[in-house]
Amino acid sequence: MNKFRTLFGERKPVIAMVHLLPLPGTPLYDPAGGIEAIVEAARRDLQALQAADVDAVMFGNENDRPYELKVDTASTATMAQVIGRLRPEIEKPFGVNVLWDPMASVALAAATGAAFLREILTGTYASDMGPWTPDAGAAMRYRDRLRRPDLAMFANVCAEFAYSLDRRELADRARSAVFSSIPDAILVSGAITGEAAEMTDLIAVKGVLPTTPVLANTGVKHATVADVLKVADGCIVGSSLKIDGDTWKPVDADRAAEFMRLAKVARGE
């Protein structure tokens, strides 16, 4: 909990996504626009989110569909270049997420100086990407080998695009993940990007982890952020801040500003 509180204090943070355009080597990559188009799109989203006064940003490769469990080295390298280009302009704490490869996420965080990362670290799943069994022990040992013991690890315990083969209740899986892998925050998700986590799941997980930060990871909307923050210790938001609430469109500065207004009211600011 100390790493999370070091970053955010007692505030329930809104962590906003900078979804990079498709990266080189992925099916949707646009070679005509190239790296410069990726940098400029990320810059526009970053500027809009920071102007809205989000508490932190997270860079992710959401557009690299279909996702991989071991990403191409080019993806991690390109993300590092983009973040490096933007680094002087980043005013908020920032994190990274390389879908769905914990080792790549750790490497990217170490290379860019990210304060936190988000990943699936525990469990076994039947997924769109095939059988999925992450290794929290390997990822956390890699973090320490790269001399980043300060890097906060946010563990998503209900993977999107996947079905958990562990049939324990979600709250039990979350409690076990905290015991066995010592994440700095637990994330609760909906079934896919942009779909809300069930409030009953948030309540159950927070109920068994009263001293561990528990965040809503997907699908938080303007109409629900107040209710979510009554239970959760923060949220990660992407789609709701986009034009028309569409995951694949750029950030809408007005939607982002209104979301933060509502979040601040909910936090009593």
Secondary structure, DSSP 8 states (H G I E B T S, - for coil): -HHHHHHHTTS--EEEEEE----TTSTT--TTTHHHHHHHHHHHHHHHHHHTT-SEEEEE-TTS-S--SS--HHHHHHHHHHHHHHGGG--S-EEEE-TT-HHHHHHHHHHHT-SEEEE--S--EEETTEEE---HHHHHHHHHHTT-TT-EEEEESS-TTEEES--S-HHHHHHHHHHHH--SEEEE--SSTT----HHHHHHHHHH-TTS-EEE-S---TTTHHHHHHHSS-EEESGGGBGGG-TTS-B-HHHHHHHHHHHHHHTT-
